[in-house]
Amino acid sequence: MGKNIFPYIILIAASIFSSCSNEDEIIEPEVDYEYGITVSIASTGNKNGAEVSTTRAIDDTGAFTAMYDAPYVYMHSVEDPSKYVKLPIIECDECASTGPGEPGKGFQYTFCTNKDGSYTIKSTDGSSYATFGGNEEIYFSSEESETWEGTSVDATPITEQSVLVRNEEKNKEIYRSEGNYTMQDVFNLGVNGNLLMKRKCSAFRVYFLFTELDAPQPGTPPTRQDYYVDPVTFEKNVGQSPYSFSGKLYIGPYFCDTYNINTGEVSYKDGHTNGYYATNNQKYIPFTDVGYSRTEGTIRQSFDGYGVSTAEADYLITPYDENSTADFTFYAFIKNTTDNPESDVNSKYITYHWEGVPKFNTTQVIIIMYNYKELAKAFNNPAASSLTRGFWKGPEKLDIKPAKVLYFEE
């Protein structure tokens, strides 16, 4: 596994509108006195050994950056899910810049300690406010609700567990403060405190392809290794065009239907105990050109073939059960036709798994490659074909091993 590049987003407190002489001194707020507090968002982190500032949440390699990209920050009660304050992210002169030439961004709120020991937090325009008990802790989140809800559909064809489908509005970056905050902590943010936000999600990029992996293409420079099979050679050996195959992918089994941002608890649809993410709403899609390149030492390796990928249109960002003990598992379902994309009839599947659960705040990159000649063995052998059976019992497992697997995090 690679190094987790940016484990936190650091929100650095900028100023408090009342003066103070010693930042290390604990200042207790006066009763019935309203303080205005500004917290700036500073982008800082480390990538490939160098400090960087950036304005994007995901960079051009797919890795998370240190940028907080949600439009609001919410102060939530730890005890009462219905109690929160909505604070918009704004551009402000006193806020730290998020990068060279970028305006400073942050959020503001007013703080007031009441006579009964409680404290009231308000947005600066007064449109959102809440009163918290003197001993009532709060946490910061990017979401209005305590519970994130995904979009789940019917069960998978093999495991019969929940299926999470990608929803552009729901499957986004989710943030929570690393810890909870007392009344004094909330006040201190304007004096000498740092607010640490951590992503409660990860991103998943999967490249599944069939290609030629016995030897690199001849005629390439010593510093390059190109693995590739052209469509004509593919069809000659397999018996049909690579684009006449179709497939769909599942990964899991801890993609939940709901995730509690406050507690980290998860639940699954219809009482299931596991959940999987599926590409393209569980519909088969025709094989396309799939490629991945990397540098290993001084050698540039390029892998190009045909299959299904989640690296672009189906890029998944989502929370999940980070406390699961199950292995991370991959399923690829394949048909030698592009007809009936919603049907599993006459499909075959491959499965592979890795130990452990991915860490939050990472981009998981999975490249799983098979020798393209395995497709000829799987679909051109009459004895192994489900078409020769008098009835169809379900997807048939293919006991073939990948020729090469790359798995790392960015």
C-alpha positions in Angstrom: 0.0 0.0 0.0 1.1 3.5 -0.7 1.3 6.3 1.8 -1.9 8.1 2.7 -1.1 11.5 1.2 -3.4 13.9 3.1 -4.9 12.3 6.2 -6.5 15.5 7.4 -8.0 18.8 6.3 -6.8 21.5 8.7 -9.1 24.4 9.4 -7.0 27.0 11.2 -8.7 29.5 13.4 -8.0 33.0 12.3 -9.2 35.5 14.8 -11.8 36.5 17.5 -13.4 39.9 17.3 -12.6 40.6 21.0 -8.9 41.1 21.9 -6.6 38.9 23.9 -3.0 39.4 25.0 -1.8 35.8 25.4 -2.8 33.1 22.9 -1.7 30.4 25.4 -4.0 31.7 28.1 -7.4 30.1 28.5 -10.0 32.8 28.1 -13.4 32.1 29.5 -16.2 33.9 27.6 -18.3 36.5 29.5 -21.9 35.7 30.1 -24.4 37.4 27.7 -21.5 38.7 25.6 -21.7 37.9 21.9 -18.3 37.0 20.3 -17.8 36.8 16.5 -15.5 34.1 15.4 -13.9 33.5 12.0 -12.3 30.2 11.1 -10.2 30.0 7.9 -9.7 27.0 5.7 -6.0 26.4 5.0 -4.9 23.8 2.5 -1.8 22.1 3.6 -0.4 18.6 3.2 2.3 16.5 1.7 2.4 14.8 -1.7 5.4 12.9 -3.0 7.5 14.5 -0.2 6.7 18.1 -1.1 4.3 20.5 0.6 1.5 21.7 -1.7 -1.5 23.9 -1.7 -4.3 23.2 -4.0 -7.9 24.2 -4.7 -9.2 20.8 -5.8 -10.6 18.0 -3.7 -9.2 15.3 -6.0 -6.1 15.9 -8.1 -5.3 14.7 -11.6 -4.0 11.3 -10.3 -7.2 10.6 -8.4 -5.6 11.3 -5.0 -7.4 13.3 -2.3 -5.9 16.7 -1.6 -6.1 18.9 1.6 -9.0 21.0 0.2 -12.3 21.2 2.0 -14.7 21.4 -0.9 -18.2 21.3 0.8 -20.3 24.5 0.6 -21.2 24.5 4.3 -19.9 23.4 7.7 -22.4 22.2 10.2 -22.1 22.2 14.0 -24.0 19.2 15.2 -25.0 18.2 18.8 -23.5 14.9 19.7 -26.6 14.1 21.7 -29.5 15.4 19.6 -29.4 14.7 15.8 -32.0 17.4 15.2 -29.9 20.2 16.7 -27.3 21.8 14.4 -26.1 25.2 13.0 -25.5 25.7 9.3 -22.5 27.8 8.4 -21.7 28.8 4.8 -18.2 28.7 3.5 -17.3 32.3 2.4 -14.5 34.3 1.0 -13.0 36.6 3.6 -10.0 38.9 3.9 -8.9 37.5 7.2 -9.0 33.9 6.0 -6.0 32.0 4.9 -5.6 31.5 1.1 -6.2 28.0 -0.2 -3.4 28.3 -2.8 -1.3 30.8 -4.8 -3.6 33.5 -6.2 -6.7 32.0 -4.5 -8.9 34.0 -2.2 -9.1 33.1 1.5 -12.1 31.0 2.5 -13.6 30.1 5.8 -16.8 30.3 7.9 -18.0 32.6 10.7 -20.3 32.3 13.7 -21.2 34.1 16.8 -20.8 32.6 20.3 -22.7 33.6 23.4 -22.7 32.0 26.9 -26.1 32.2 28.5 -27.0 32.8 32.2 -28.1 29.2 32.7 -24.7 27.9 31.6 -25.8 27.0 28.1 -24.3 28.5 24.9 -25.8 29.7 21.7 -24.2 29.5 18.3 -25.6 31.5 15.4 -24.6 32.1 11.8 -23.6 35.7 11.2 -26.9 36.5 9.3 -29.0 34.9 12.1 -30.6 32.4 9.7 -29.3 29.4 11.6 -28.8 29.0 15.3 -29.0 26.5 18.2 -28.6 26.5 21.9 -26.5 23.7 23.5 -26.3 22.7 27.1 -23.2 23.7 29.1 -21.9 20.1 29.0 -23.2 19.3 25.6 -20.5 18.5 23.1 -20.7 19.2 19.3 -18.9 18.0 16.3 -18.3 19.5 12.9 -19.6 17.9 9.7 -20.0 18.7 6.0 -23.5 17.2 6.1 -26.8 18.6 7.3 -28.0 15.2 8.5 -26.3 13.0 11.1 -26.9 10.0 8.8 -25.7 9.7 5.2 -28.0 7.6 3.0 -26.9 5.9 -0.2 -29.0 4.5 -3.0 -29.3 0.7 -2.7 -31.2 -1.7 -5.0 -31.9 -5.4 -5.2 -29.5 -8.1 -4.1 -26.4 -9.3 -6.0 -26.7 -12.4 -8.2 -24.2 -14.4 -6.2 -24.1 -13.1 -2.6 -27.8 -11.9 -2.4 -26.7 -8.9 -0.4 -27.4 -5.2 -0.8 -26.2 -3.3 -3.9 -25.1 0.3 -3.7 -25.4 2.2 -7.0 -23.5 5.4 -7.6 -25.4 8.6 -7.2 -23.6 11.8 -8.2 -25.3 13.9 -5.5 -24.9 11.4 -2.7 -21.6 9.8 -3.4 -19.4 12.7 -2.6 -16.7 13.6 -0.1 -18.0 13.5 3.5 -16.1 15.2 6.4 -16.3 15.0 10.2 -14.1 16.7 12.8 -11.6 14.3 14.2 -13.0 14.7 17.7 -15.9 16.3 19.6 -15.8 19.8 21.1 -16.9 21.2 24.4 -18.3 24.7 24.9 -14.8 26.0 25.8 -13.4 24.3 22.7 -15.9 26.0 20.4 -15.0 29.4 21.9 -11.2 28.7 21.7 -11.4 28.2 18.0 -11.3 31.9 17.7 -8.3 32.2 20.0 -5.7 29.5 19.5 -7.4 26.3 18.3 -7.1 24.2 15.1 -10.1 22.3 13.8 -9.1 19.0 12.2 -11.6 17.5 9.7 -11.2 14.0 8.4 -12.9 12.4 5.3 -15.3 9.7 6.3 -15.1 8.2 2.8 -12.7 6.8 0.2 -12.6 6.6 -3.6 -12.4 3.5 -5.6 -11.0 3.1 -9.1 -11.1 -0.4 -10.7 -9.5 -1.4 -14.0 -10.6 -4.9 -15.2 -9.2 -6.0 -18.5 -8.1 -8.9 -20.7 -4.9 -8.5 -22.6 -1.6 -10.2 -23.6 0.7 -10.5 -20.7 3.1 -13.3 -21.7 5.6 -10.8 -23.0 5.8 -7.0 -23.8 5.3 -5.8 -27.3 8.5 -6.1 -29.4 10.4 -3.1 -30.6 9.9 -0.8 -27.6 12.8 1.0 -25.9 14.6 -0.7 -23.0 12.9 1.7 -20.6 9.4 0.8 -21.7 7.2 -2.4 -21.5 4.0 -2.3 -23.5 1.5 -5.1 -23.0 -1.3 -5.1 -25.6 -3.3 -7.2 -27.9 -4.9 -5.7 -31.0 -8.6 -6.4 -31.9 -7.6 -8.6 -34.9 -5.4 -10.9 -32.9 -7.9 -11.0 -30.1 -10.7 -12.1 -32.5 -8.4 -14.6 -34.2 -7.7 -16.4 -30.9 -11.0 -15.9 -29.1 -13.4 -16.3 -32.0 -15.2 -13.0 -31.7 -14.4 -9.3 -31.3 -13.5 -8.0 -27.9 -16.3 -5.4 -28.2 -18.9 -8.2 -28.5 -18.3 -9.1 -24.9 -20.0 -7.3 -22.0 -19.4 -7.1 -18.3 -20.2 -5.6 -14.9 -18.3 -5.3 -11.7 -19.0 -5.6 -8.0 -16.7 -4.7 -5.1 -17.5 -5.1 -1.4 -18.8 -6.4 1.0 -19.0 -3.3 3.3 -20.7 -0.7 1.2 -23.6 0.3 3.4 -27.0 1.8 2.8 -26.6 4.3 5.7 -23.6 5.7 7.5 -23.9 7.6 10.8 -21.3 10.4 10.6 -21.5 11.0 14.3 -20.9 7.4 15.5 -19.6 5.6 12.5 -22.4 3.0 12.7 -23.6 1.5 9.4 -26.7 -0.4 8.3 -27.7 -2.3 5.2 -30.9 -2.6 3.2 -33.6 -5.1 4.1 -31.7 -6.4 7.1 -28.7 -7.6 5.0 -25.3 -7.9 6.7 -23.2 -6.9 3.8 -23.3 -4.6 0.8 -21.6 -4.3 -2.6 -21.0 -1.5 -5.1 -22.0 -2.4 -8.7 -21.1 -0.6 -11.9 -23.7 0.8 -14.3 -26.7 0.0 -12.0 -25.9 -3.7 -12.3 -26.4 -3.6 -16.1 -23.9 -5.2 -18.4 -21.9 -2.8 -20.6 -19.9 -3.7 -23.8 -16.2 -4.1 -23.3 -14.2 -1.0 -24.1 -10.6 -0.2 -24.4 -9.1 -0.1 -20.8 -5.6 1.0 -20.2 -3.3 1.7 -17.2 0.3 2.9 -17.1 2.8 3.2 -14.3 6.5 3.6 -13.7 8.4 0.9 -11.8 11.9 1.9 -11.1 13.2 3.1 -14.5 10.8 1.1 -16.5 7.5 2.6 -17.9 4.9 -0.1 -18.0 1.7 0.2 -20.1 -1.2 -2.3 -19.9 -3.9 -2.0 -22.6 -6.7 -4.4 -23.3 -10.5 -4.7 -23.2 -12.9 -4.8 -20.2 -14.7 -2.6 -17.7 -13.4 0.3 -15.6 -14.8 2.4 -12.8 -11.9 4.9 -13.2 -13.9 7.6 -14.9 -17.7 7.7 -15.4 -18.3 5.2 -12.5 -15.8 6.7 -10.1 -17.1 5.9 -6.7 -16.6 8.1 -3.6 -18.5 6.7 -0.6 -18.5 5.9 3.2 -18.5 2.3 4.2 -18.0 0.1 7.3 -14.4 0.8 8.1 -14.6 -1.6 11.1 -15.6 -4.6 9.1 -13.5 -7.8 9.4 -14.4 -9.1 6.0 -11.9 -9.3 3.1 -12.2 -6.8 0.2 -13.7 -8.8 -2.6 -14.0 -8.2 -6.4 -16.5 -9.9 -8.8 -16.5 -9.5 -12.6 -19.5 -10.9 -14.5 -19.0 -11.5 -18.2 -21.2 -12.4 -21.2 -20.1 -13.2 -24.8 -22.9 -11.0 -26.1 -24.0 -7.4 -25.6 -27.7 -8.4 -25.8 -30.0 -8.1 -22.8 -27.8 -6.0 -20.5 -30.1 -6.4 -17.5 -30.0 -10.2 -17.7 -27.5 -12.5 -16.0 -28.6 -15.5 -18.2 -25.5 -17.4 -19.6 -23.1 -15.2 -17.7 -19.9 -16.3 -16.1 -18.0 -14.7 -13.2 -14.6 -14.3 -11.8 -13.8 -13.4 -8.2 -10.7 -12.2 -6.3 -10.1 -10.9 -2.8 -7.6 -9.1 -0.7 -7.2 -9.1 3.1 -8.2 -6.1 5.1 -10.4 -3.1 4.9 -9.4 0.1 3.0 -8.6 3.1 5.1 -10.8 6.2 5.0 -9.5 9.3 3.1 -7.7 7.2 0.5 -8.2 6.4 -3.2 -8.1 2.7 -3.7 -6.6 1.8 -7.2 -7.2 -1.8 -8.3 -5.9 -3.1 -11.6 -6.8 -6.7 -12.3 -5.7 -8.3 -15.6 -6.4 -11.6 -17.2 -4.9 -13.4 -20.2 -7.3 -12.7 -23.1 -7.0 -16.4 -24.3 -8.9 -17.5 -21.1 -12.0 -16.1 -22.7 -11.7 -18.6 -25.6 -11.4 -21.4 -23.1 -14.4 -20.2 -21.0 -16.9 -19.5 -23.8 -15.8 -21.8 -26.7 -15.7 -25.0 -24.7 -19.0 -26.8 -25.3 -18.6 -28.9 -22.2 -18.3 -25.8 -20.1 -21.0 -23.8 -21.7 -24.2 -23.2 -19.9 -25.9 -23.0 -23.3 -25.6 -26.8 -23.6 -27.5 -27.4 -20.4 -31.2 -28.0 -20.5 -31.8 -25.2 -18.0 -29.8 -22.3 -16.5 -29.1 -22.4 -12.8 -27.2 -19.1 -12.4 -23.9 -17.4 -13.2 -21.1 -19.9 -13.7 -17.8 -19.4 -11.8 -14.7 -19.4 -13.9 -11.7 -20.8 -12.0 -9.1 -18.7 -13.6 -6.4 -16.7 -11.9 -5.4 -13.2 -12.9 -2.2 -12.9 -14.8 -1.3 -9.7 -12.9 -2.8 -7.7 -10.0 -1.9 -4.2 -8.9 -3.5 -2.8 -5.8 -2.4 0.4 -4.0 -3.8 3.5 -2.5 -3.2 7.2 -3.4 
